[in-house]
Amino acid sequence: MSYRPFVELLVRQIVDDPESLQIQEEVSGNTRTFHIKVAEDDVGRLIGKNGRVVSAVRALVSAVAAKNRERAFVKVEAA
Protein backbone atom coordinates (compact mmCIF):
# COMPACT_ATOMS: atom_id res chain seq x y z
CA MET A 1 0.00 0.00 0.00
CA SER A 2 1.39 3.39 -0.98
CA TYR A 3 1.00 6.45 1.21
CA ARG A 4 2.13 8.79 -1.56
CA PRO A 5 -1.35 10.31 -2.17
CA PHE A 6 -1.68 11.01 1.56
CA VAL A 7 1.76 12.64 1.73
CA GLU A 8 0.99 14.68 -1.39
CA LEU A 9 -2.32 15.88 0.05
CA LEU A 10 -0.65 16.98 3.29
CA VAL A 11 2.21 18.83 1.61
CA ARG A 12 0.02 20.51 -1.05
CA GLN A 13 -1.97 22.16 1.75
CA ILE A 14 1.20 23.64 3.25
CA VAL A 15 3.19 24.96 0.28
CA ASP A 16 2.49 28.09 -1.76
CA ASP A 17 3.55 26.56 -5.08
CA PRO A 18 1.96 23.09 -5.27
CA GLU A 19 2.84 22.82 -8.97
CA SER A 20 6.55 22.51 -8.16
CA LEU A 21 5.94 19.67 -5.69
CA GLN A 22 7.68 16.40 -6.52
CA ILE A 23 7.47 13.30 -4.34
CA GLN A 24 9.55 10.18 -4.84
CA GLU A 25 8.80 7.07 -2.84
CA GLU A 26 11.57 4.62 -2.09
CA VAL A 27 10.58 1.20 -0.76
CA SER A 28 13.02 -1.15 0.96
CA GLY A 29 11.45 -4.09 2.76
CA ASN A 30 8.94 -2.71 5.23
CA THR A 31 10.43 0.80 5.13
CA ARG A 32 9.26 3.65 2.92
CA THR A 33 11.18 6.87 2.41
CA PHE A 34 9.47 9.88 0.84
CA HIS A 35 11.79 12.39 -0.81
CA ILE A 36 9.81 15.63 -1.08
CA LYS A 37 11.10 18.34 -3.39
CA VAL A 38 9.46 21.75 -3.14
CA ALA A 39 10.25 25.22 -4.47
CA GLU A 40 13.11 26.93 -2.67
CA ASP A 41 10.70 29.48 -1.18
CA ASP A 42 8.55 26.70 0.28
CA VAL A 43 11.30 24.78 2.07
CA GLY A 44 11.12 27.04 5.13
CA ARG A 45 7.34 26.92 5.13
CA LEU A 46 7.34 23.11 5.05
CA ILE A 47 10.00 22.79 7.74
CA GLY A 48 8.37 25.42 9.95
CA LYS A 49 9.65 27.19 13.02
CA ASN A 50 12.06 24.88 14.87
CA GLY A 51 11.00 22.05 12.52
CA ARG A 52 7.52 21.78 13.98
CA VAL A 53 5.61 21.49 10.69
CA VAL A 54 7.82 18.80 9.18
CA SER A 55 7.77 16.94 12.52
CA ALA A 56 3.98 16.92 12.41
CA VAL A 57 3.99 15.64 8.82
CA ARG A 58 6.48 12.93 9.77
CA ALA A 59 4.36 11.92 12.77
CA LEU A 60 1.21 11.59 10.65
CA VAL A 61 2.94 9.60 7.91
CA SER A 62 4.60 7.34 10.49
CA ALA A 63 1.27 6.74 12.23
CA VAL A 64 -0.37 5.68 8.96
CA ALA A 65 2.57 3.39 8.18
CA ALA A 66 2.54 1.89 11.68
CA LYS A 67 -1.04 0.70 11.16
CA ASN A 68 0.35 -1.57 8.43
CA ARG A 69 3.42 -2.56 10.45
CA GLU A 70 5.72 -0.46 8.28
CA ARG A 71 8.11 2.40 8.88
CA ALA A 72 8.03 5.66 6.95
CA PHE A 73 10.50 8.52 6.69
CA VAL A 74 10.08 11.97 5.16
CA LYS A 75 12.98 13.96 3.72
CA VAL A 76 12.61 17.51 2.40
CA GLU A 77 14.75 19.02 -0.36
CA ALA A 78 14.70 22.19 -2.46
CA ALA A 79 13.84 21.62 -6.13
VENLINNOR-V206084 format. One record per backbone hydrogen bond with DSSP energy under -0.5 kcal/mol. NH is the residue of the N-H (numbers start at 1). CO is the residue of the C=O. E is the energy in kcal/mol with one decimal. If there is no record, write none. Layout:
NH|CO|E, NH|CO|E
//
This chain:
7|3|-2.5, 8|4|-2.9, 9|5|-2.3, 10|6|-2.3, 11|7|-2.5, 12|8|-2.6, 13|9|-1.2, 14|10|-0.6, 14|11|-1.2, 15|11|-2.2, 18|16|-0.6, 20|17|-1.3, 21|18|-1.0, 22|37|-2.4, 24|35|-2.2, 26|24|-0.5, 26|33|-2.8, 27|25|-0.5, 28|31|-2.8, 31|28|-1.4, 32|71|-2.7, 33|26|-2.7, 34|73|-3.1, 35|24|-2.9, 35|33|-0.6, 36|34|-0.8, 36|75|-3.4, 37|22|-3.3, 37|35|-0.6, 38|36|-0.5, 38|77|-2.1, 42|39|-1.6, 43|39|-0.8, 43|40|-0.6, 44|40|-0.5, 46|42|-2.5, 47|43|-2.4, 48|44|-2.8, 51|48|-1.8, 52|49|-1.6, 53|47|-0.8, 54|47|-1.4, 55|51|-1.8, 56|52|-1.9, 57|53|-2.3, 58|54|-2.6, 59|55|-2.3, 60|56|-2.3, 61|57|-2.5, 62|58|-2.5, 63|59|-2.1, 64|60|-2.1, 65|61|-2.2, 66|62|-2.6, 67|63|-1.2, 68|64|-0.6, 68|65|-1.3, 69|66|-1.8, 70|65|-2.1, 71|30|-2.6, 73|32|-2.5, 75|34|-3.1, 77|36|-2.9, 79|38|-3.1
//
